[in-house]
């Protein structure tokens, strides 16, 4: 197994090594080095990026034997100089150490262990045991504890132990660790077996922000930002708050109160609008039922949607109209709604299926009510439906 230079120095960005192997696959050329400062994608932490002799390192992966392979833009050979992208490395160091600190803070405050961790391109996550959402006040206290550990600028140290000492330490997930046994410690706070990259002190992690996510598999997902990501997240949210304050014409600290008031007002307005909308439909149904010729109401309503026409058709059927044929407008053409009172009468579901087969639409329904969407304007669709209605009424 090759030597991993980042084990002892996460700040080693430039190094020299020698190519000891090369292979090809569908993604391109991979090289193995005698030793490497590039971190491979493993343990929830993404791979480093950078260059080997000026050629871009596009990915870094570990094989089953524990060797590290570098996907390069072009073949490199012999002695090479490696350069790790320091901005990406620092970001990953901040996210990984933040997860150690936040997970321990959640364990101490909420009492739930971390079962998995992932660093994403924008937001990172860790899953805690149990699918129930954590109490928001407890999560806030865990975040406060995590940031206190950061501000205390505690040392983060790394050491290697043998199997016997690893067993004595009684660490979480120690049974899943393979040698070499590398222990990462946040002074007097957290102790974990870990092969990842970390800064020297907690102060370099920067601020940590925790957000509740959602149940995930056997756990509950916590989303978090750390370091520069947390600063950017705060800036985004502060900007959105300022924009909302401008739109509402209030101070930022008044936004939540004003939005709550407006939402209450909007709910009351919607209830009132729905009440009057139903009253108007009732009045419209009364008027159409009174003027029904031969027990038939057939009318096109260009611009009206299918849901409202279904409600109108139901009202007409309940008022004894023997057959209702209404057409309206949907994005893909015309909406057809047909209905009648329960009992004897044409099978409207079969009628709609026949109409769709002839005109290229889709729809269906039962004996007394059916609907369809067809590629015709509302007026043309009504004419086509009425043209085929006589055979259906005699069915």
Secondary structure, 3 states (H helix, E strand, C coil): CCEEHHHCCCCCCEEEEEEEEEEEECCEEEEEECEECCCCCECCECCCCEEECCEEEEEEEECCCCCEEEEECCCCCCEEEEEECHHHHHHHHHHHHHHHHHHHHHHHHHCCCEEEEECCCCCEEEEEECCCCCCHHHHHHHHHHHHHHHHCCCEEEEEEECHHHHHHHCCCCHHHCCCCEEEEEECCCEEEECCCCCCCEHHHHCCEEEEEEEEECCEEEEEEEECHHHHHHHHHHHHHHHHHHHHHCCCHHHHHHHHHHHHHHHHHHHHHHHHHHHHHHHHHHHHHHHCCECCEEEEECCCCCHHHHHHHHHHHHHCCCCEEEEEEEECCEEEEEEECCCCCCCCHHHHHHHHHHHHCCEEEECCCEEEEEECCCHHHHHHHHHHCHHHHHHC
